[in-house]
Amino acid sequence: MTKYISYQGEPGAYSEIACREAVQDYEPLPCLTFEDAFEAFMSGKAELGMIATENSTAGRVADVYALMPKGNFYIIGEHFLPVKHHFLALQDAELPDIKYAHAHVQSLAQCKGWLRERGITPVTKLDNAGAAAELANVLKDKSVAAIASGLVGQMYNLKSLAIDIADKKNNTTRFLIMGREPKVPDVNAGPCMTTLLFRVRSVPAALYKALGGFATNGVNITKLESYLVDGRFTTAQFYIDVEGHPEQTAMRNALEELKFFAEELRILGTYPASPFRRENA
């Protein structure tokens, strides 16, 4: 029986490449939006989801962090994908012909300096692969290029006018692998990450007190995101990634202190830390 892993994008998208690298025994399932990708694995249409959360050049994927507090899911893994953008155009086009670049907002942000230097206007699309497909099959316009993977260029017979056009050459996207059930590794299995959601009241030093236990117990926080709750400015919800396993003494003590000062603490998942973290420390 075929097992599926959902992702946002069309065939050939970077998210599909991440799926095929990280979970080779699952068939990638393309979804139009991030909401659709979340719904696919939470409803059972897919067993897992591969969700892009942040990029080393352009920062967080805002749509995903808006969905995080709402979903009934667990994080079971992470994957880092180095991204080398191709500037794709029709076979008879040359770089001086290009006036517009079509791509997902994240990819446009990653390449904004390169585009600005060449006077090319960015145009936001839902997906990179979809932008390439539209260029090849619908627009057929020599003044338009799409930013996407080299695989997408091959799929749609587009020419790479330039390769690796991101403003920073170590351009990398982090993906989280999500499922309906937790899959917590053994505490002695190796380095782990733990992801948490919690609320604090909007009072002086609330966040300082809530996170103080991580500092005093030597637990490293690698990411912190905040959300306003229910459209009000009086209560905040926080997302954090920390290095460690809840069964380790330092993490256990830090979580106890967090529980004392925070509300509605939810562990989204404990999962193996990607080797990419050690290799690029």
N, C-alpha and C positions, 0 to 999 in steps of 0.2 A: 504493500500500500504506500502510495506516494505521500511524503510529508512535506509541508510547505512552510516557507518563511517569508513573511510579507515585508515589503519595502516601499517607500515613496519614490515614484518615478516610473519611467518606461523602460523596456528592455534595453540594456546597454548602459544604464545609469551607473554612476559610481556606487550607489547603494547595492545594485545587483552584483557588481564586482566584489564588494565587501562580503555579501552573502556567500558567493562561490569560494572566496578565500577562507572564510571563518567556519562555515558549517556546510561542508561539501556533500553531506548526505541528505540535505534538504533542497527542495526545488524552489527557487525564488519566485515569489508571487508579486507582480507589479501592482501598485495602487496609485490612484490619481493624486491623492492628498495625504498628508500625515494623519489626518483624522481617519481616513480610510485604512491606512496601514495599521493604526492602533486597533480599529474596530475589527479588522480581519483576524488578528491573533487573539483578541479578547473574546470574540464570538465563537471561535473554533473553526473558522474558515481556513486558518493557518495555525500551525502549532507554535510558531515563534514569530517575532518581529525583529528586523534589523533597522534601527532608527538612528539617523545622524543627529548628533546633539551639539557638536561644536567643531570649529575649524581653527587651526593655529594662526591663520591670517585674518579671517573675518569675524571670529568670535562665535558666540552661541547661535544656535538655530532657534529663534524666538518662538516660532509656532510650536515647537516640540516642548519647550519648557512651560508654555501655557497649558499644554495637555497633560503634563506630568501629574499635577495634583488631582486630576479628575479620573484617571484610569485605574482599573482593578487589575494590576499586573505586578510581576516581579522581574527585576534585572538579574540575569543569570550569566552575563559575560560582557566583555568589551572587546572592540577591535579597532585598531588604528590603520587607516589607509592613506599612504602617501598619494597625493593627487597631482597629476601632471596634465594640466588643461591643454587641449588642442584647439586651435582657432580654425574652425572648419568652414569651408566655403564650396561653392559649385566648382566643378572641374575647370571651367574656363575663366574663373575669377582670379585676380591677383590682389595683393594686399592694398595697393593704392585705390582699388575699386570699392573697398569696404567702407561704408558709412555708418552701419548699425551692427551692434553685437547683441544677439538674443541668448538669454541664459537665465537660470534660476538666480534669484537675488543674492544668494550666498556666493555663487561663482562670479557674478559681476563685482561683488565687493572684494573678492580675492584678487581680481585683475584690474581694479579701477585705475591704478596708476599707469599700467601698460596701455589701457584704452585711452586715457586722457592724453598721453604723450602723442598718440597717433590721431587725435581728433575724432575718435569713434564714439558714437552715442550709444550708451547701454539701454537695452529694452528688456524689461523683466518678463520672464515666462515662468510657468508652473514647474518646468523640469528641463534640464539640459538636453536629455535625449529626445524629448518631445519637441524642443526648439529645432534640433537638427532634422528630425523627421518632417517637420513643417517646412523647413527651408528646402529640403530635397524634393518633397512630394507636392507641396502647395504653392509656396512663394516663388521658388525658382528664380530668385532675384540676386544678381551679381553684387549688389550693394550691401547685402546682408551676410553676416557670418554667425555661426553658432559656437558657443564655448561648451565643449563636451569631451568625452574620452576618445582616445584613438579607436577603441572598439566601435563606438558609435559612428565614427567616420567611415570605417570599413562597412558597417551595416547599410549605410545610406549612400555609399559611393561619393563621399565628400572628400575634398582635398584639404590636407593640413597646411595652412599658410604659415603657421608658427606652432611650436611645441613648448610646453612648460612656461606658460605666459603669466603665471601668478606672480604677484609683486614680491613674494618671499619664496625662496627656492626650497625651503623645507616644508612647504605647504602640505598639511596633513589634516584629515578629518577623523574625529572620534565617533564611533558608533557604539550604541548599547544594544545588546541582544536581550530581548524581553520575552517572557512567557507567562502562562496563566498560573504556574506553580513555582515556588522557590526551588532552587537547586544550590544549596549551600555546601561549599567544599569543606573537607575536614580541616580543622584548625591547624594541623601540622602539614597540610598538603603544599604549602608555599605561600608567597605574598598574596594578600587579598585586598580588595576594595570593598567598602560598605557605603551604600547610598541611603540617605535619610531625608524624610520630610517632617517638619514640625512647625508649630505656631508659637509666637510669643506676643504678649500684650505690648502695645505701644507706650511703654513707660521707661524712664531713664535706666540705662544699663541692663535692660532685659536681655538683649542679645549677648552682651559681654558676659553676663552671668551664665547664660545657657551654654555658651561655647567655652567657658573658662576651664571646664574639666578636661577638654582635649589638650589644652596648653599645659596644664599642671601634670598631666599623665603622659606627656610626650607623644601624643597622637597627632599626626599631620593631617590637616584639612587641605585638600587639593582644589576644591571648588566650592563656591558659595553663591547661590542665587536667591533672590527674594521675590515674593508676590504679595500684592494686596489682596485681602480676603473679602469676598462679597462686595467688591466695588467700594469699600470704605477705606479710610486712611487711618483707622484706629487699631487695626490688627494686621500683622504681617505673617506670612508663611515662608519658610526657608527650605531650600534644597541644598544638601551638602554631600560631597564625596570625601571620604576619609580613608586613609591607609590603615588597614587592620581588620581583624575578625572579632565579632562580638564575644567569642569565648576566650579571647586573650585578656589577661588581667587588666592591662592598661586601658583597653577599649571598654571592658565591662565597667570599670570605675568611671570612665568618661561618660558613658551612657547613663549611669546612675545619676550623675550630676545634671546631665541634660534633662532627664525626666523630672527632676526636682523643680527646674525653672521653666520648662517648656510645656506646651500642651499638645495633645493629639500627635504624639510621636509615632511615626510609621517607618519601619525599615523596608525600603523598596527592594533591597537585595544585598547579599554578600556573595562575591564572585571572584574568580581568580584575576589577579592583576595581569594585564597584558605584558608580555616580554618587552614590548616596545618601550614601556616606561623605564626599564633598567637600561636598555640599549641607548636611550636618548636622554639619560639623566644628566 
